């Protein structure tokens, strides 16, 4: 069994789910988690640690840790790896805008 998946945005606009992350409009594949959508769009960090301000994004990817917390549609502390990306969703991270982990 091959565990590798093609990490690219949806191939057609019909299939795309559109969400807004910190004011930036992104597309995701239907059924993709918010965390996967962020990573697919080149965003690797969207929050920082309280003590040292270190960048955080996906770590375990299965809901065990809390490194990927985001605010989803005004609901804080949602694990991005567990929330399915939905059309029109508003996502807010806590990472400083000028240091966002983008590729």
N, CA, C and O atoms as a GROMACS GRO file, in nm:
protein
  412
    1UNK      N    1   0.083  -0.118   0.000
    1UNK     CA    2   0.000   0.000   0.000
    1UNK      C    3   0.087   0.124   0.000
    1UNK      O    4   0.182   0.132   0.078
    2UNK      N    5   0.058   0.218  -0.084
    2UNK     CA    6   0.135   0.340  -0.096
    2UNK      C    7   0.072   0.448  -0.009
    2UNK      O    8  -0.044   0.484  -0.029
    3UNK      N    9   0.148   0.500   0.087
    3UNK     CA   10   0.096   0.600   0.180
    3UNK      C   11   0.115   0.742   0.130
    3UNK      O   12   0.075   0.836   0.198
    4UNK      N   13   0.175   0.761   0.014
    4UNK     CA   14   0.199   0.895  -0.039
    4UNK      C   15   0.080   0.940  -0.121
    4UNK      O   16   0.022   0.864  -0.197
    5UNK      N   17   0.045   1.067  -0.103
    5UNK     CA   18  -0.066   1.125  -0.175
    5UNK      C   19  -0.017   1.246  -0.252
    5UNK      O   20   0.080   1.311  -0.213
    6UNK      N   21  -0.084   1.277  -0.360
    6UNK     CA   22  -0.051   1.396  -0.436
    6UNK      C   23  -0.100   1.518  -0.361
    6UNK      O   24  -0.220   1.537  -0.345
    7UNK      N   25  -0.008   1.600  -0.314
    7UNK     CA   26  -0.044   1.718  -0.235
    7UNK      C   27  -0.055   1.840  -0.326
    7UNK      O   28   0.032   1.927  -0.324
    8UNK      N   29  -0.161   1.845  -0.404
    8UNK     CA   30  -0.183   1.961  -0.489
    8UNK      C   31  -0.328   2.004  -0.478
    8UNK      O   32  -0.416   1.922  -0.452
    9UNK      N   33  -0.353   2.135  -0.499
    9UNK     CA   34  -0.491   2.183  -0.492
    9UNK      C   35  -0.578   2.112  -0.596
    9UNK      O   36  -0.525   2.051  -0.689
   10UNK      N   37  -0.710   2.120  -0.582
   10UNK     CA   38  -0.800   2.054  -0.675
   10UNK      C   39  -0.773   2.096  -0.818
   10UNK      O   40  -0.734   2.210  -0.844
   11UNK      N   41  -0.794   2.003  -0.911
   11UNK     CA   42  -0.762   2.030  -1.050
   11UNK      C   43  -0.864   2.116  -1.122
   11UNK      O   44  -0.832   2.177  -1.223
   12UNK      N   45  -0.985   2.122  -1.072
   12UNK     CA   46  -1.085   2.206  -1.137
   12UNK      C   47  -1.159   2.290  -1.035
   12UNK      O   48  -1.172   2.252  -0.919
   13UNK      N   49  -1.208   2.405  -1.080
   13UNK     CA   50  -1.280   2.495  -0.991
   13UNK      C   51  -1.408   2.430  -0.939
   13UNK      O   52  -1.455   2.464  -0.830
   14UNK      N   53  -1.465   2.340  -1.016
   14UNK     CA   54  -1.587   2.272  -0.973
   14UNK      C   55  -1.564   2.188  -0.848
   14UNK      O   56  -1.651   2.179  -0.762
   15UNK      N   57  -1.448   2.127  -0.838
   15UNK     CA   58  -1.416   2.041  -0.725
   15UNK      C   59  -1.365   2.118  -0.604
   15UNK      O   60  -1.362   2.063  -0.493
   16UNK      N   61  -1.325   2.243  -0.623
   16UNK     CA   62  -1.258   2.318  -0.518
   16UNK      C   63  -1.352   2.362  -0.406
   16UNK      O   64  -1.467   2.399  -0.430
   17UNK      N   65  -1.299   2.358  -0.285
   17UNK     CA   66  -1.362   2.417  -0.168
   17UNK      C   67  -1.283   2.544  -0.142
   17UNK      O   68  -1.160   2.540  -0.140
   18UNK      N   69  -1.350   2.655  -0.121
   18UNK     CA   70  -1.281   2.782  -0.096
   18UNK      C   71  -1.295   2.819   0.050
   18UNK      O   72  -1.405   2.818   0.106
   19UNK      N   73  -1.182   2.853   0.112
   19UNK     CA   74  -1.182   2.897   0.250
   19UNK      C   75  -1.089   3.015   0.266
   19UNK      O   76  -0.999   3.034   0.184
   20UNK      N   77  -1.110   3.094   0.369
   20UNK     CA   78  -1.027   3.212   0.392
   20UNK      C   79  -0.946   3.189   0.519
   20UNK      O   80  -1.000   3.156   0.624
   21UNK      N   81  -0.814   3.207   0.505
   21UNK     CA   82  -0.723   3.186   0.618
   21UNK      C   83  -0.649   3.316   0.642
   21UNK      O   84  -0.568   3.359   0.560
   22UNK      N   85  -0.677   3.379   0.756
   22UNK     CA   86  -0.615   3.507   0.790
   22UNK      C   87  -0.625   3.606   0.675
   22UNK      O   88  -0.529   3.677   0.644
   23UNK      N   89  -0.742   3.611   0.611
   23UNK     CA   90  -0.767   3.705   0.503
   23UNK      C   91  -0.722   3.658   0.366
   23UNK      O   92  -0.748   3.726   0.266
   24UNK      N   93  -0.658   3.545   0.358
   24UNK     CA   94  -0.608   3.492   0.231
   24UNK      C   95  -0.702   3.381   0.182
   24UNK      O   96  -0.730   3.287   0.256
   25UNK      N   97  -0.750   3.393   0.058
   25UNK     CA   98  -0.841   3.293   0.002
   25UNK      C   99  -0.760   3.176  -0.051
   25UNK      O  100  -0.668   3.193  -0.131
   26UNK      N  101  -0.797   3.055  -0.005
   26UNK     CA  102  -0.729   2.933  -0.047
   26UNK      C  103  -0.831   2.835  -0.104
   26UNK      O  104  -0.951   2.846  -0.078
   27UNK      N  105  -0.782   2.740  -0.182
   27UNK     CA  106  -0.868   2.632  -0.229
   27UNK      C  107  -0.821   2.502  -0.167
   27UNK      O  108  -0.704   2.485  -0.134
   28UNK      N  109  -0.915   2.411  -0.152
   28UNK     CA  110  -0.887   2.280  -0.095
   28UNK      C  111  -0.968   2.177  -0.171
   28UNK      O  112  -1.067   2.209  -0.237
   29UNK      N  113  -0.926   2.053  -0.161
   29UNK     CA  114  -1.000   1.943  -0.221
   29UNK      C  115  -1.114   1.903  -0.128
   29UNK      O  116  -1.098   1.909  -0.006
   30UNK      N  117  -1.227   1.863  -0.182
   30UNK     CA  118  -1.337   1.816  -0.097
   30UNK      C  119  -1.290   1.702  -0.007
   30UNK      O  120  -1.222   1.610  -0.052
   31UNK      N  121  -1.327   1.708   0.121
   31UNK     CA  122  -1.289   1.605   0.216
   31UNK      C  123  -1.155   1.627   0.282
   31UNK      O  124  -1.119   1.554   0.375
   32UNK      N  125  -1.080   1.726   0.237
   32UNK     CA  126  -0.948   1.755   0.292
   32UNK      C  127  -0.963   1.826   0.426
   32UNK      O  128  -1.055   1.906   0.444
   33UNK      N  129  -0.875   1.797   0.520
   33UNK     CA  130  -0.878   1.866   0.649
   33UNK      C  131  -0.825   2.008   0.630
   33UNK      O  132  -0.756   2.037   0.532
   34UNK      N  133  -0.857   2.095   0.725
   34UNK     CA  134  -0.805   2.231   0.721
   34UNK      C  135  -0.653   2.227   0.724
   34UNK      O  136  -0.588   2.301   0.650
   35UNK      N  137  -0.595   2.143   0.809
   35UNK     CA  138  -0.449   2.131   0.816
   35UNK      C  139  -0.387   2.089   0.684
   35UNK      O  140  -0.286   2.144   0.642
   36UNK      N  141  -0.448   1.992   0.618
   36UNK     CA  142  -0.397   1.948   0.488
   36UNK      C  143  -0.412   2.058   0.384
   36UNK      O  144  -0.324   2.076   0.300
   37UNK      N  145  -0.522   2.132   0.388
   37UNK     CA  146  -0.543   2.243   0.295
   37UNK      C  147  -0.437   2.351   0.315
   37UNK      O  148  -0.385   2.406   0.218
   38UNK      N  149  -0.405   2.382   0.440
   38UNK     CA  150  -0.301   2.481   0.468
   38UNK      C  151  -0.166   2.433   0.413
   38UNK      O  152  -0.097   2.508   0.344
   39UNK      N  153  -0.130   2.310   0.444
   39UNK     CA  154  -0.001   2.256   0.398
   39UNK      C  155   0.005   2.250   0.246
   39UNK      O  156   0.108   2.282   0.186
   40UNK      N  157  -0.104   2.208   0.182
   40UNK     CA  158  -0.109   2.199   0.036
   40UNK      C  159  -0.089   2.336  -0.028
   40UNK      O  160  -0.033   2.347  -0.137
   41UNK      N  161  -0.135   2.441   0.040
   41UNK     CA  162  -0.121   2.577  -0.012
   41UNK      C  163   0.007   2.645   0.037
   41UNK      O  164   0.022   2.766   0.022
   42UNK      N  165   0.099   2.569   0.094
   42UNK     CA  166   0.231   2.621   0.131
   42UNK      C  167   0.238   2.687   0.267
   42UNK      O  168   0.340   2.749   0.299
   43UNK      N  169   0.135   2.676   0.348
   43UNK     CA  170   0.137   2.736   0.481
   43UNK      C  171   0.176   2.626   0.580
   43UNK      O  172   0.100   2.532   0.602
   44UNK      N  173   0.293   2.640   0.639
   44UNK     CA  174   0.345   2.535   0.727
   44UNK      C  175   0.335   2.570   0.875
   44UNK      O  176   0.348   2.482   0.960
   45UNK      N  177   0.313   2.698   0.907
   45UNK     CA  178   0.298   2.740   1.046
   45UNK      C  179   0.189   2.845   1.053
   45UNK      O  180   0.186   2.938   0.972
   46UNK      N  181   0.098   2.830   1.150
   46UNK     CA  182  -0.010   2.927   1.162
   46UNK      C  183  -0.036   2.967   1.306
   46UNK      O  184  -0.130   3.041   1.334
   47UNK      N  185   0.045   2.919   1.398
   47UNK     CA  186   0.039   2.965   1.536
   47UNK      C  187   0.179   2.955   1.595
   47UNK      O  188   0.269   2.898   1.534
   48UNK      N  189   0.197   3.011   1.714
   48UNK     CA  190   0.328   3.005   1.779
   48UNK      C  191   0.310   2.966   1.925
   48UNK      O  192   0.202   2.981   1.983
   49UNK      N  193   0.418   2.915   1.984
   49UNK     CA  194   0.413   2.876   2.125
   49UNK      C  195   0.408   3.002   2.212
   49UNK      O  196   0.458   3.108   2.174
   50UNK      N  197   0.347   2.988   2.330
   50UNK     CA  198   0.333   3.103   2.420
   50UNK      C  199   0.467   3.147   2.479
   50UNK      O  200   0.495   3.266   2.488
   51UNK      N  201   0.548   3.051   2.518
   51UNK     CA  202   0.672   3.084   2.589
   51UNK      C  203   0.779   3.146   2.498
   51UNK      O  204   0.830   3.254   2.529
   52UNK      N  205   0.812   3.081   2.389
   52UNK     CA  206   0.922   3.127   2.304
   52UNK      C  207   0.879   3.176   2.167
   52UNK      O  208   0.964   3.218   2.088
   53UNK      N  209   0.750   3.173   2.137
   53UNK     CA  210   0.703   3.221   2.008
   53UNK      C  211   0.748   3.136   1.891
   53UNK      O  212   0.761   3.186   1.779
   54UNK      N  213   0.772   3.009   1.915
   54UNK     CA  214   0.818   2.920   1.807
   54UNK      C  215   0.701   2.880   1.718
   54UNK      O  216   0.590   2.860   1.766
   55UNK      N  217   0.727   2.867   1.587
   55UNK     CA  218   0.619   2.835   1.492
   55UNK      C  219   0.564   2.694   1.511
   55UNK      O  220   0.637   2.600   1.541
   56UNK      N  221   0.434   2.683   1.492
   56UNK     CA  222   0.366   2.554   1.500
   56UNK      C  223   0.266   2.540   1.386
   56UNK      O  224   0.207   2.638   1.342
   57UNK      N  225   0.250   2.417   1.341
   57UNK     CA  226   0.154   2.382   1.237
   57UNK      C  227   0.116   2.237   1.259
   57UNK      O  228   0.087   2.196   1.372
   58UNK      N  229   0.115   2.158   1.153
   58UNK     CA  230   0.086   2.015   1.168
   58UNK      C  231   0.203   1.945   1.233
   58UNK      O  232   0.318   1.968   1.196
   59UNK      N  233   0.176   1.859   1.327
   59UNK     CA  234   0.280   1.776   1.387
   59UNK      C  235   0.239   1.629   1.373
   59UNK      O  236   0.299   1.556   1.294
   60UNK      N  237   0.139   1.587   1.448
   60UNK     CA  238   0.099   1.446   1.439
   60UNK      C  239   0.001   1.422   1.324
   60UNK      O  240   0.004   1.316   1.262
   61UNK      N  241  -0.084   1.519   1.296
   61UNK     CA  242  -0.180   1.506   1.186
   61UNK      C  243  -0.297   1.414   1.214
   61UNK      O  244  -0.376   1.386   1.123
   62UNK      N  245  -0.310   1.365   1.338
   62UNK     CA  246  -0.419   1.271   1.368
   62UNK      C  247  -0.499   1.310   1.493
   62UNK      O  248  -0.577   1.230   1.544
   63UNK      N  249  -0.479   1.431   1.543
   63UNK     CA  250  -0.558   1.479   1.655
   63UNK      C  251  -0.507   1.446   1.793
   63UNK      O  252  -0.578   1.468   1.892
   64UNK      N  253  -0.386   1.393   1.804
   64UNK     CA  254  -0.332   1.356   1.935
   64UNK      C  255  -0.269   1.478   2.003
   64UNK      O  256  -0.290   1.499   2.123
   65UNK      N  257  -0.192   1.555   1.930
   65UNK     CA  258  -0.129   1.673   1.988
   65UNK      C  259  -0.218   1.795   1.964
   65UNK      O  260  -0.326   1.782   1.906
   66UNK      N  261  -0.174   1.910   2.006
   66UNK     CA  262  -0.253   2.032   1.987
   66UNK      C  263  -0.170   2.140   1.918
   66UNK      O  264  -0.194   2.258   1.940
   67UNK      N  265  -0.073   2.100   1.837
   67UNK     CA  266   0.012   2.197   1.769
   67UNK      C  267  -0.060   2.272   1.658
   67UNK      O  268  -0.017   2.382   1.621
   68UNK      N  269  -0.166   2.218   1.604
   68UNK     CA  270  -0.230   2.276   1.485
   68UNK      C  271  -0.355   2.358   1.516
   68UNK      O  272  -0.440   2.375   1.429
   69UNK      N  273  -0.368   2.410   1.638
   69UNK     CA  274  -0.489   2.482   1.676
   69UNK      C  275  -0.513   2.606   1.590
   69UNK      O  276  -0.420   2.681   1.559
   70UNK      N  277  -0.638   2.625   1.551
   70UNK     CA  278  -0.684   2.741   1.476
   70UNK      C  279  -0.822   2.781   1.527
   70UNK      O  280  -0.886   2.706   1.600
   71UNK      N  281  -0.866   2.899   1.488
   71UNK     CA  282  -1.003   2.941   1.512
   71UNK      C  283  -1.080   2.917   1.384
   71UNK      O  284  -1.039   2.964   1.278
   72UNK      N  285  -1.189   2.843   1.391
   72UNK     CA  286  -1.269   2.809   1.274
   72UNK      C  287  -1.408   2.868   1.290
   72UNK      O  288  -1.482   2.831   1.381
   73UNK      N  289  -1.444   2.960   1.201
   73UNK     CA  290  -1.576   3.023   1.206
   73UNK      C  291  -1.613   3.069   1.347
   73UNK      O  292  -1.720   3.037   1.398
   74UNK      N  293  -1.521   3.145   1.408
   74UNK     CA  294  -1.539   3.204   1.542
   74UNK      C  295  -1.536   3.103   1.657
   74UNK      O  296  -1.570   3.139   1.770
   75UNK      N  297  -1.498   2.980   1.631
   75UNK     CA  298  -1.486   2.880   1.738
   75UNK      C  299  -1.335   2.857   1.760
   75UNK      O  300  -1.268   2.802   1.673
   76UNK      N  301  -1.281   2.899   1.876
   76UNK     CA  302  -1.137   2.886   1.899
   76UNK      C  303  -1.093   2.743   1.932
   76UNK      O  304  -1.175   2.657   1.962
   77UNK      N  305  -0.963   2.722   1.925
   77UNK     CA  306  -0.898   2.598   1.969
   77UNK      C  307  -0.947   2.473   1.896
   77UNK      O  308  -0.971   2.370   1.958
   78UNK      N  309  -0.960   2.483   1.765
   78UNK     CA  310  -0.997   2.368   1.683
   78UNK      C  311  -0.870   2.308   1.624
   78UNK      O  312  -0.784   2.382   1.576
   79UNK      N  313  -0.858   2.177   1.627
   79UNK     CA  314  -0.742   2.111   1.569
   79UNK      C  315  -0.760   2.104   1.417
   79UNK      O  316  -0.852   2.039   1.367
   80UNK      N  317  -0.672   2.173   1.345
   80UNK     CA  318  -0.682   2.184   1.200
   80UNK      C  319  -0.676   2.047   1.132
   80UNK      O  320  -0.732   2.030   1.023
   81UNK      N  321  -0.610   1.952   1.193
   81UNK     CA  322  -0.598   1.819   1.132
   81UNK      C  323  -0.727   1.739   1.140
   81UNK      O  324  -0.743   1.640   1.069
   82UNK      N  325  -0.820   1.781   1.227
   82UNK     CA  326  -0.945   1.707   1.244
   82UNK      C  327  -1.066   1.773   1.180
   82UNK      O  328  -1.167   1.707   1.157
   83UNK      N  329  -1.057   1.902   1.150
   83UNK     CA  330  -1.170   1.977   1.094
   83UNK      C  331  -1.168   1.967   0.943
   83UNK      O  332  -1.068   1.999   0.879
   84UNK      N  333  -1.279   1.923   0.886
   84UNK     CA  334  -1.290   1.914   0.739
   84UNK      C  335  -1.308   2.054   0.681
   84UNK      O  336  -1.392   2.131   0.728
   85UNK      N  337  -1.231   2.085   0.578
   85UNK     CA  338  -1.242   2.214   0.511
   85UNK      C  339  -1.376   2.222   0.439
   85UNK      O  340  -1.410   2.133   0.361
   86UNK      N  341  -1.450   2.328   0.464
   86UNK     CA  342  -1.582   2.348   0.403
   86UNK      C  343  -1.584   2.480   0.328
   86UNK      O  344  -1.513   2.574   0.364
   87UNK      N  345  -1.664   2.485   0.225
   87UNK     CA  346  -1.675   2.605   0.143
   87UNK      C  347  -1.720   2.723   0.228
   87UNK      O  348  -1.818   2.714   0.302
   88UNK      N  349  -1.647   2.835   0.216
   88UNK     CA  350  -1.682   2.957   0.288
   88UNK      C  351  -1.628   2.967   0.428
   88UNK      O  352  -1.652   3.066   0.497
   89UNK      N  353  -1.555   2.867   0.474
   89UNK     CA  354  -1.502   2.863   0.609
   89UNK      C  355  -1.402   2.977   0.632
   89UNK      O  356  -1.324   3.010   0.543
   90UNK      N  357  -1.407   3.035   0.752
   90UNK     CA  358  -1.314   3.141   0.793
   90UNK      C  359  -1.220   3.084   0.898
   90UNK      O  360  -1.264   3.039   1.004
   91UNK      N  361  -1.090   3.086   0.870
   91UNK     CA  362  -0.988   3.031   0.960
   91UNK      C  363  -0.898   3.144   1.007
   91UNK      O  364  -0.856   3.228   0.928
   92UNK      N  365  -0.868   3.145   1.136
   92UNK     CA  366  -0.774   3.242   1.192
   92UNK      C  367  -0.668   3.168   1.271
   92UNK      O  368  -0.698   3.087   1.359
   93UNK      N  369  -0.543   3.196   1.237
   93UNK     CA  370  -0.430   3.143   1.313
   93UNK      C  371  -0.384   3.250   1.412
   93UNK      O  372  -0.440   3.359   1.416
   94UNK      N  373  -0.283   3.220   1.490
   94UNK     CA  374  -0.234   3.318   1.587
   94UNK      C  375  -0.089   3.356   1.562
   94UNK      O  376  -0.030   3.429   1.642
   95UNK      N  377  -0.031   3.308   1.454
   95UNK     CA  378   0.109   3.336   1.422
   95UNK      C  379   0.121   3.481   1.373
   95UNK      O  380   0.036   3.525   1.296
   96UNK      N  381   0.223   3.555   1.414
   96UNK     CA  382   0.236   3.694   1.368
   96UNK      C  383   0.237   3.703   1.215
   96UNK      O  384   0.306   3.626   1.148
   97UNK      N  385   0.160   3.796   1.160
   97UNK     CA  386   0.144   3.810   1.015
   97UNK      C  387   0.276   3.824   0.942
   97UNK      O  388   0.291   3.767   0.834
   98UNK      N  389   0.370   3.897   0.996
   98UNK     CA  390   0.495   3.922   0.925
   98UNK      C  391   0.592   3.805   0.930
   98UNK      O  392   0.698   3.810   0.867
   99UNK      N  393   0.560   3.699   1.004
   99UNK     CA  394   0.650   3.584   1.014
   99UNK      C  395   0.580   3.454   0.974
   99UNK      O  396   0.627   3.346   1.009
  100UNK      N  397   0.471   3.464   0.902
  100UNK     CA  398   0.392   3.346   0.867
  100UNK      C  399   0.476   3.244   0.790
  100UNK      O  400   0.554   3.281   0.702
  101UNK      N  401   0.460   3.117   0.823
  101UNK     CA  402   0.538   3.011   0.761
  101UNK      C  403   0.486   2.972   0.625
  101UNK      O  404   0.419   2.870   0.610
  102UNK      N  405   0.516   3.054   0.526
  102UNK     CA  406   0.471   3.025   0.390
  102UNK      C  407   0.589   2.990   0.302
  102UNK      O  408   0.699   3.043   0.319
  103UNK      N  409   0.565   2.899   0.209
  103UNK     CA  410   0.672   2.860   0.116
  103UNK      C  411   0.685   2.960   0.006
  103UNK      O  412   0.769   2.944  -0.082
   0.00000   0.00000   0.00000
